[in-house]
């Protein structure tokens, strides 16, 4: 697909050799840029910083652990160009490879948040999504860098098309999200969405 592109990495104070690898990539590829935090500010702040640095007509956000399937990107772009949607989002059809207790609480989280708020969140939704510039600008206008991204994306209210895919199991390394950090994040998300909708 013939597109002008660039990649913006956000290094949220990784303890591995991440930053030096990113710097090597920027030296080789003029399309690669990066932001590096002085300490760990968390996922939401990293996502906000990446969106703020972006200038493109279309913006894709994704995790850097390759659990978001790269092969869907051409399909996402194709769908955007041939429709009137503002957002092309991806959602998992299953939770293959995920611990059973984590899957249980994830499903419980979606049930709770959809009952107590006016914002409807899709079970299995990922942050992996393609957005038009107006969507990105609307998100940035909220200045909620410590908010709850999945809720914010739904709350700004643009037309969204969902692409489904089977969960991609992690092939290397371990998630930096422990059960308790996910639990805390879920509680913060429920509180944030409830306060935003009341």
PAGUSE-827181 format. One record per atom (N, C-alpha, C): residue in one letter; x, y, z. Coordinates in steps of 0.2 Angstrom, whole numbers, plus 2048, in hexadecimal, padded with zeros to 3 digits. Layout:
N
AXYZ/...
END
This chain:
198
X8047FA800/X800800800/X804806800/X80380B7FC/X8078117FB/X805816800/X809817805/X80781C80A/X80E81F80D/X80E82580F/X813828813/X81282681A/X81782481D/X816822824/X81C824829/X81A82382F/X820824834/X81E82083A/X82381E83E/X82181B844/X82481F84A/X82082084F/X822823855/X82281E85B/X82881D85E/X828818864/X82881D86A/X82481A86F/X82481E875/X82781987A/X82D81B87D/X831817882/X82F819889/X82B81588C/X828817893/X82D814898/X833817898/X83981589C/X83A80D89D/X83A80A897/X83B803897/X84280189A/X8427FC89E/X8487FA8A1/X84D7F589D/X84A7F4897/X84E7EF893/X8537F488E/X8557F1889/X8597F5884/X8557F987F/X84F7FA881/X84A7FD87C/X84D803878/X84F80887D/X85080F87A/X85680F875/X85B80B877/X86180B872/X85F80786B/X85B80286C/X8587FF865/X854804861/X850808865/X84C80D861/X85181285E/X856815862/X85A81A85F/X85E817859/X860811859/X86380E853/X85E80E84D/X85880C84E/X85380C849/X852813846/X85281984A/X85181F848/X857822844/X85D81F845/X863820841/X86381D83A/X85F81883A/X85F814833/X85981682F/X853818832/X84D81982F/X84A820831/X84A82482C/X84882B82D/X84082C82F/X83D82682E/X83682682F/X834824837/X83A82383B/X839820842/X83B826846/X83682784B/X83782C850/X836829857/X83882D85C/X83682A863/X835830868/X83282E86D/X831832873/X83482D879/X83883087E/X83A82C883/X83982F88A/X83582C88E/X83482F895/X83982E89A/X83A83389E/X83F8328A4/X83D82D8A9/X83782B8AA/X8358268AE/X82F8238AB/X82C81E8AF/X82681A8AC/X82081E8AE/X81D8218A9/X8178258AA/X8108218A9/X81181B8A6/X80B8178A5/X80981789E/X80581289C/X802811895/X7FE817893/X7FA81A897/X7F6820894/X7FA826892/X7FF828896/X80382D895/X80782C88F/X80982688E/X80D824888/X809825882/X803822882/X7FF82387C/X7FD82A87B/X7FC82E880/X7FA83587F/X80083987B/X80683787E/X80C83A87B/X80D839874/X80C832872/X80C83086B/X807834866/X801834869/X7FC837865/X7FE83F864/X800842869/X802849869/X80784A864/X80C846863/X81284785E/X810845857/X80A841856/X80883F850/X80584584C/X806845845/X80484B841/X80084883B/X80084183A/X7FD83E834/X7F683F833/X7F383E82D/X7EC83E82C/X7E983882F/X7EC83282F/X7EA82C833/X7EF82A838/X7ED82883E/X7F1826843/X7EF81F846/X7F481A846/X7F3814849/X7F781384F/X7F3811855/X7F780F85B/X7F780885C/X7FC80685F/X7FD7FE860/X8027FD865/X8027F8869/X8077F686E/X80D7F386A/X8137F486D/X8197F286A/X81C7EB86B/X8177E786E/X8197E0870/X8177DB86A/X8147DE865/X8127DA85F/X80C7D5860/X8087D7866/X8027D3867/X7FD7D6862/X7FE7DC860/X7F97DF85B/X7FB7DD854/X7F77D9850/X7F97D684A/X7FA7DB845/X8017DC843/X8037E183E/X7FF7E0837/X7FE7D9836/X7FB7D882F/X7F47DB82E/X7F17DD833/X7EA7E0833/X7EB7E8830/X7F17EB831/X7F17F282F/X7EF7F3828/X7F17F0823/X7EF7F181C/X7E77F181B/X7E47EC81F/X7DD7EB81F/X7DA7F1822/X7DD7F4828/X7DA7F982B/X7DA800827/X7E0801823/X7E080681F/X7DB806819/X7DB800816/X7D67FF811/X7CF800813/X7CD7FE819/X7C77FF81B/X7C580681D/X7CA80A81F/X7C9811820/X7C881581A/X7CC813815/X7CC81780F/X7C681680B/X7C381080C/X7BD80E808/X7B680E80C/X7B6813811/X7B0813815/X7B081A818/X7AB81B81C/X7AA82281F/X7AC822827/X7AF81C829/X7B181B830/X7B6820832/X7B6822838/X7BB82683B/X7C182283F/X7BF81C841/X7C3818845/X7C2811842/X7C880D841/X7C8806840/X7CB803846/X7C77FF84A/X7CA7FC850/X7CA7F5850/X7CF7F2853/X7CF7EB853/X7CD7E885A/X7CA7E285A/X7C87DE860/X7CA7D785F/X7CB7D4865/X7CD7CD865/X7C67C9866/X7C67C3862/X7C07BF863/X7C17BA868/X7C77B986B/X7C87B4870/X7CE7B7874/X7CF7B487A/X7D57B687E/X7DA7B087F/X7DB7AC87A/X7E07A7879/X7E67A987C/X7E97A4881/X7EF7A6884/X7EF7AA88A/X7EA7AD88B/X7E97B1891/X7E77AD897/X7EA7AF89D/X7E87AB8A3/X7E17AC8A5/X7DE7A68A7/X7D77A68A8/X7D47AB8AD/X7D87AC8B2/X7D57B18B7/X7D57B88B4/X7DA7BA8B0/X7DB7C08AC/X7D57C18A7/X7D37BC8A4/X7CD7BC89F/X7C77BD8A3/X7C67BA8A8/X7C07BA8AC/X7BF7C28AE/X7C47C58B1/X7C37CC8B4/X7C37D18AE/X7C67CF8A8/X7C57D48A3/X7BE7D48A0/X7BB7CE8A0/X7B47CE89E/X7AF7D18A3/X7B17D08A9/X7AD7D38AF/X7AE7DB8AF/X7B47DD8AD/X7B57E48AC/X7B07E78A7/X7B07E48A1/X7AC7E789C/X7A47E789E/X7A27E28A1/X79B7E18A4/X79A7E78A8/X79E7E88AD/X79D7EE8B2/X79D7F48AF/X7A27F68AB/X7A37FD8A8/X79D7FE8A4/X79B7F98A0/X7957FB89B/X78E7FB89F/X78E7F98A5/X7887FA8A9/X7888018AD/X78E8038AF/X78E8098B4/X78F80F8B0/X79180F8A9/X7928158A5/X78E81589F/X78E81B89C/X78A81B895/X78F81A88F/X795819891/X79A81788C/X79A81088B/X79980D885/X799806883/X7A0804881/X7A3800885/X7AA7FD883/X7A97F6880/X7AD7F487B/X7AC7EE877/X7B17E987B/X7AE7E387D/X7B37DE880/X7B87DC87A/X7BE7DB87C/X7C37D9878/X7C67DF874/X7C47E5875/X7C77EA871/X7CE7EB873/X7D27ED86E/X7D97EF86F/X7DA7F686E/X7E07F9870/X7E27FF86F/X7E4800867/X7E57FA864/X7E77FA85D/X7E27FC859/X7E2803856/X7DD806852/X7E080B84D/X7DC80C848/X7DE811843/X7D9817844/X7DC81D845/X7D7823846/X7D9828841/X7D482C83F/X7D583283B/X7D883883F/X7DA83D83C/X7DD84383F/X7D8846844/X7D1847842/X7CD84A846/X7CB84684D/X7CC83F84C/X7CB83B852/X7D183C857/X7D783C854/X7DD83D858/X7DC84485C/X7DB849858/X7DA85085B/X7D5851860/X7CF84D85F/X7CA84D864/X7CD84A86B/X7D084486A/X7D3841870/X7D8846874/X7DC849870/X7E184D873/X7DE854876/X7D9856873/X7D585C876/X7D385A87D/X7D285487F/X7D0852886/X7D585388B/X7DC853889/X7E285388D/X7E184E893/X7DE848892/X7DE843897/X7E483E896/X7EA841898/X7F083C897/X7F083789C/X7EC8388A2/X7EC8328A7/X7E582F8A7/X7E18308A1/X7DB82D8A1/X7DA82689F/X7D582389C/X7D481C89A/X7D381C893/X7D881A88F/X7D881B888/X7D2818884/X7D0811886/X7CB80E883/X7C4812884/X7C381588A/X7BD81988B/X7BD81F887/X7C3822887/X7C4829883/X7C282887C/X7C5823879/X7C4821872/X7BC820870/X7B981D875/X7B181C874/X7AE823876/X7B082687B/X7AC82C87D/X7AC832878/X7B2833874/X7B283886F/X7AD837869/X7AA831869/X7A4830865/X7A583085D/X7AA82D85A/X7AB82D853/X7A8826850/X7A782584A/X7A481F847/X7AA81A847/X7A9814849/X7AE80F84A/X7AC809846/X7B1806843/X7B07FF840/X7B57FA843/X7B27F4845/X7B67EF849/X7B97EA844/X7BF7E8845/X7C27E3841/X7C47DD847/X7C17D7846/X7C27D284B/X7C87CE849/X7CC7CB84E/X7D17C784C/X7D27C2852/X7D57BC851/X7D77B8857/X7DD7BA85B/X7DD7B9861/X7E27BC865/X7E97B9863/X7EE7BD863/X7F57BB862/X7F97BA868/X7FB7B4869/X7FE7B3870/X8057B686F/X8087B8875/X80F7BB876/X8147B5874/X8187B6870/X81D7B186E/X8247B2873/X8257B8875/X82B7BA879/X82A7BE87E/X82D7BE884/X82D7C288A/X8267C188D/X8257C6892/X81F7C5896/X81C7CC897/X8167CD898/X8127D3898/X8157D789F/X8157DD89E/X8177E18A4/X8117E38A8/X80B7E08A6/X8057E18AA/X8047DB8AE/X8047DC8B5/X8037D78BA/X7FB7D78BB/X7F87D28BE/X7F17D28BF/X7EF7D88C3/X7F37DA8C8/X7F17DF8CC/X7F17E68C9/X7F67E78C4/X7F77ED8C1/X7F17EE8BC/X7EF7E88B9/X7E97E88B4/X7E27E98B8/X7E27E68BE/X7DC7E78C3/X7DC7EF8C5/X7E17F28C7/X7E17F98C8/X7DF7FD8C2/X7E27FC8BC/X7E17FF8B6/X7D97FF8B5/X7D67F98B6/X7CF7F88B5/X7CB7FC8B9/X7CD7FD8C0/X7C98018C4/X7C98088C2/X7D080A8C1/X7D18118BE/X7CC8138B8/X7CC80E8B4/X7C880F8AE/X7C18108AF/X7BE80C8B4/X7B780C8B6/X7B58138B9/X7BA8158BD/X7B981B8C1/X7B98218BC/X7BE8218B7/X7BF8268B2/X7B98278AE/X7B78218AB/X7B18218A7/X7AB8238AA/X7AA8218B0/X7A48238B4/X7A482A8B6/X7A982D8B8/X7AA8348B9/X7A98398B3/X7AB8368AD/X7AB83A8A7/X7A383A8A4/X7A08348A6/X7998348A3/X7938378A8/X7968398AE/X79183C8B2/X7918438B3/
END
